[in-house]
Amino acid sequence: MHVRRNIPLIILVLAVAAAAVLVTDSYILTILIFIGIYAIATMGLNLLLGFAGQISLGHAAFFALGAYVSGILTTRHDVPCIAAAALAVMLASGVAYIVGLPCLRLKGHYLAMGTLAFGEIIHITLNAEVELTGGPSGIAGIPMLSAGPLSADSDVKYFLVVWVVFVLLFILTRNIINSRPGRALQALHGSEQAASAMGIDVAGMKLTVFVLSAAYAALAGVLYVHFVAFVSPQAGDIMFSIKMVTMVVVGGMGHLWGGLLGAALLTVLPEMLSYFEDYDMLIYGGILLVMVMFMPGGLTQGFTRLTGALRAWRTPR
């Protein structure tokens, strides 16, 4: 049973290893790197939205905080990348804790509006604080990720770093979901009143998963900024927050692989549709609309149904 559960992860690891050896096109590697970065961010958001049932429309703010803090520390203060990354994740987690205390008392669309307001505050601050953040021009010249003598100074190396981080966080997330706190999260998603009656610390659980999801987003922001070597306030705007939520919904809320599948589709699809020029956004929106209508459980549910149908077809009667 354990081996069977690990088959998709083993296939992913083998695919990553094969891509590192066989893929030499810088453009394709760049797309794969962005898929990995967005998959890390959406994996954390899926914990919050898909498993705990708490909506956030401000998660791009944590992505931007991770990117800006690491970028500022490494370019202006010569802090080593690993230390800067750790400080960036800790700061974003601390901000999430402070914001989560009042916001997570809200429910439904009130919670969505609360997190949206927080995201807008961060976005406005990043634009306004020119001396600290560079304002609308952002910060350039951010160094590649390194740890002592080791440096991810090529696309292949960075690709491996991003996907190793993804696999490690995937294993951590799976262990959380299958543990007692994970079952408490799913009970919380079903009914907060029922979860409270079962003795679950609802407020504490909501705050914990909010902080954890923010840490994932901040780490994704760190990986992003050291790859593109630049960050601007656009990294924390509302459209990116909505894009992250869309990735989770399209991939499959409450499914471990949902974040990755959604990130892959919404990263690759715009690149493919760019050939259609003026009609790309129309086709893009139409595809998403059809998916939501006919696969409300996301791509994960679609793959589950497909594999189930194939097994039924192969089973002798």
C-alpha positions in Angstrom: 0.0 0.0 0.0 2.8 2.4 0.9 4.7 1.6 -2.3 1.6 2.1 -4.4 1.0 5.5 -2.7 4.5 6.6 -3.6 4.4 5.6 -7.2 3.3 9.1 -8.5 6.1 10.7 -6.4 8.7 8.2 -7.7 7.6 8.9 -11.3 8.0 12.7 -10.6 11.5 12.2 -9.2 12.5 10.1 -12.2 11.0 12.7 -14.6 12.9 15.5 -12.9 16.2 13.5 -13.1 15.5 12.7 -16.8 14.7 16.4 -17.6 17.9 17.5 -15.9 19.9 15.3 -18.2 17.9 15.5 -21.4 16.5 19.0 -21.6 19.0 21.5 -22.8 16.7 24.2 -24.1 16.9 27.2 -21.7 13.3 28.3 -22.5 11.8 24.9 -21.5 14.0 24.8 -18.3 12.8 28.2 -17.4 9.1 27.2 -17.8 9.8 24.1 -15.7 11.5 26.2 -13.0 8.5 28.5 -12.8 6.1 25.6 -12.6 8.1 24.3 -9.6 8.1 27.7 -7.9 4.4 28.3 -8.4 3.7 24.7 -7.3 5.4 25.3 -4.0 3.4 28.4 -3.4 0.1 26.8 -4.3 0.8 23.7 -2.2 0.8 25.9 0.9 -2.3 27.7 -0.3 -4.0 24.4 -0.9 -3.4 23.4 2.7 -5.2 26.6 3.7 -8.0 26.6 1.1 -8.4 23.0 0.1 -7.9 21.2 3.3 -8.8 23.8 6.0 -11.4 25.6 4.0 -10.0 29.1 4.6 -9.9 31.5 1.7 -7.1 34.0 1.1 -6.9 36.6 -1.6 -3.7 38.1 -0.3 -1.2 35.3 -0.5 0.8 37.1 -3.2 1.9 39.5 -0.4 3.8 36.7 1.4 5.4 35.7 -1.9 6.5 39.3 -2.4 7.7 39.6 1.2 9.9 36.5 0.8 11.3 37.9 -2.5 11.9 41.4 -1.2 13.5 40.5 2.1 15.9 38.0 0.5 16.6 40.4 -2.3 17.4 43.3 0.0 19.5 41.3 2.4 21.7 39.7 -0.3 22.2 42.8 -2.5 22.5 45.6 0.1 23.8 43.8 3.2 25.8 40.9 1.7 23.9 38.4 3.8 24.5 34.8 2.6 21.6 33.4 0.5 20.6 30.6 2.8 20.5 33.0 5.8 18.6 35.6 3.8 16.1 32.9 2.7 15.6 31.7 6.3 15.1 35.3 7.6 12.7 36.0 4.7 10.5 33.0 5.5 10.6 33.7 9.2 9.6 37.4 8.7 6.7 36.4 6.3 5.6 33.8 8.8 5.7 36.4 11.6 3.6 38.8 9.5 1.2 36.0 8.8 0.8 35.4 12.5 0.1 39.0 13.2 -2.4 39.4 10.3 -4.0 36.0 11.0 -4.9 36.8 14.6 -7.7 39.3 13.6 -8.4 38.1 10.0 -9.1 34.5 10.9 -11.9 35.5 13.2 -13.7 36.3 10.0 -15.5 33.8 7.8 -16.4 33.4 4.2 -16.4 36.5 2.0 -15.4 38.6 5.1 -12.2 36.6 5.4 -11.6 37.0 1.7 -12.0 40.7 1.9 -9.8 40.9 5.0 -6.9 39.1 3.3 -7.5 41.1 0.1 -7.1 44.3 2.1 -3.9 43.0 3.7 -2.5 42.2 0.3 -3.3 45.6 -1.0 -1.6 47.3 2.0 1.6 45.3 1.2 1.4 46.1 -2.5 0.9 49.9 -1.8 3.8 49.9 0.7 6.1 48.2 -1.8 5.3 50.9 -4.3 5.6 53.8 -1.9 8.8 52.9 0.1 11.2 53.9 -2.7 14.3 54.0 -0.5 13.7 50.5 0.8 12.0 48.7 -2.0 13.0 50.7 -5.1 9.4 51.7 -5.5 7.7 50.8 -8.9 11.2 50.2 -10.4 11.9 47.4 -7.9 15.3 45.9 -7.1 17.7 44.5 -9.7 21.0 42.7 -9.6 19.9 40.0 -7.1 22.5 37.2 -7.0 21.9 33.6 -7.9 21.1 31.2 -5.1 24.3 29.8 -3.4 25.4 28.0 -0.2 29.1 28.4 0.5 31.1 27.2 -2.5 28.0 25.7 -4.1 26.0 27.9 -6.5 22.9 27.3 -8.6 24.6 29.3 -11.5 22.9 27.5 -14.4 19.4 26.7 -15.4 19.9 23.0 -14.9 21.2 23.5 -11.3 18.4 25.9 -10.4 15.9 23.5 -11.9 17.2 20.7 -9.6 17.2 23.0 -6.6 13.6 24.1 -7.1 12.3 20.6 -7.7 14.2 19.1 -4.8 12.6 21.7 -2.5 9.2 20.8 -4.0 9.6 17.1 -3.4 10.8 17.7 0.2 7.8 20.0 0.9 5.4 17.6 -0.8 6.6 14.8 1.6 6.2 17.2 4.5 2.7 18.2 3.4 1.6 14.6 2.9 2.8 13.7 6.3 0.9 16.7 7.8 -2.3 15.7 6.0 -2.1 12.1 7.1 -1.3 13.0 10.7 -3.7 13.9 13.5 -3.4 17.7 12.8 -4.2 17.0 9.1 -7.4 15.1 10.1 -8.2 18.1 12.3 -7.8 20.4 9.3 -10.2 18.4 7.3 -12.7 18.3 10.2 -12.4 22.1 10.3 -13.2 22.3 6.6 -16.3 20.3 7.1 -17.7 22.3 10.1 -16.0 24.6 12.5 -18.7 24.0 15.1 -18.4 20.2 14.8 -14.6 20.4 15.0 -14.8 22.6 18.1 -17.2 20.0 19.7 -14.6 17.3 19.0 -12.1 19.2 21.1 -10.1 20.7 18.2 -8.6 24.2 18.9 -10.2 25.8 15.9 -8.6 29.2 16.2 -5.2 27.8 16.9 -5.5 25.3 14.0 -6.6 28.1 11.5 -3.7 30.3 12.6 -1.2 27.5 12.3 -2.1 26.5 8.8 -2.3 30.2 7.7 1.3 30.8 9.0 2.5 27.5 7.4 0.9 28.4 4.0 2.5 31.9 4.2 5.9 30.2 4.8 5.5 28.1 1.6 4.6 31.3 -0.4 7.6 33.2 1.0 10.0 30.3 0.2 8.6 30.3 -3.3 9.2 34.0 -3.5 12.8 33.5 -2.4 13.4 30.9 -5.1 11.7 33.2 -7.7 13.8 36.3 -6.9 17.1 34.6 -7.0 16.3 33.1 -10.3 15.0 36.2 -12.2 17.5 38.4 -10.3 14.8 41.1 -10.0 11.6 41.9 -8.0 9.0 44.6 -8.3 5.7 45.3 -6.5 3.9 43.4 -9.3 5.0 40.2 -7.4 2.5 41.1 -4.7 -0.5 42.4 -6.6 -4.1 41.2 -6.4 -3.9 39.5 -9.8 -1.2 37.2 -8.7 -3.1 36.3 -5.6 -6.1 35.4 -7.8 -3.9 33.4 -10.1 -2.6 31.4 -7.2 -6.2 30.6 -6.0 -7.1 29.7 -9.6 -4.2 27.3 -9.8 -5.5 25.5 -6.6 -9.1 25.4 -7.9 -8.2 24.2 -11.4 -5.7 21.6 -10.0 -8.1 20.3 -7.4 -8.7 21.7 -3.9 -8.0 19.3 -1.1 -5.8 17.1 -3.3 -2.1 16.8 -2.8 -1.3 17.0 -6.4 -3.8 19.8 -7.1 -1.3 22.6 -6.7 1.3 21.1 -9.1 -1.3 20.3 -11.8 -2.9 23.7 -11.6 0.5 25.5 -11.6 1.6 23.4 -14.6 -1.5 24.2 -16.6 -1.7 27.9 -15.8 2.0 28.3 -16.6 2.2 26.4 -19.8 -1.2 27.4 -21.2 -0.5 31.1 -21.6 2.8 30.2 -23.4 1.0 28.0 -25.8 -1.7 30.5 -26.5 0.7 33.3 -27.1 0.7 32.2 -30.8 -2.9 33.2 -31.1 -2.0 36.9 -30.4 -5.3 38.9 -29.9 -7.4 35.8 -29.1 -5.1 34.3 -26.4 -7.0 35.6 -23.4 -10.4 34.7 -24.9 -9.3 31.1 -25.4 -7.6 31.0 -22.0 -10.7 32.1 -20.2 -12.9 29.7 -22.3 -10.7 26.8 -21.4 -10.8 27.6 -17.7 -14.6 28.1 -17.8 -15.1 24.7 -19.5 -12.8 23.0 -16.9 -14.7 24.5 -13.9 -18.0 23.5 -15.5 -17.2 19.9 -16.4 -14.4 19.2 -13.8 -15.5 21.0 -10.6 -13.1 18.9 -8.6 -10.2 20.0 -10.8 -7.6 18.2 -12.8 -6.9 15.8 -10.0 -10.5 14.6 -10.0 -10.4 14.3 -13.8 -7.3 12.1 -13.7 -8.9 10.0 -10.9 -12.0 9.4 -13.0 -9.9 8.6 -16.0 -7.7 6.0 -14.3 -10.8 4.5 -12.6 -12.5 4.1 -16.0 -9.4 2.6 -17.5 -9.2 0.0 -14.6 -12.8 -0.8 -15.1 -12.3 -1.3 -18.8 -9.3 -3.6 -18.3 -11.0 -5.7 -15.6 -12.3 -8.9 -17.2 -16.1 -9.4 -16.7 
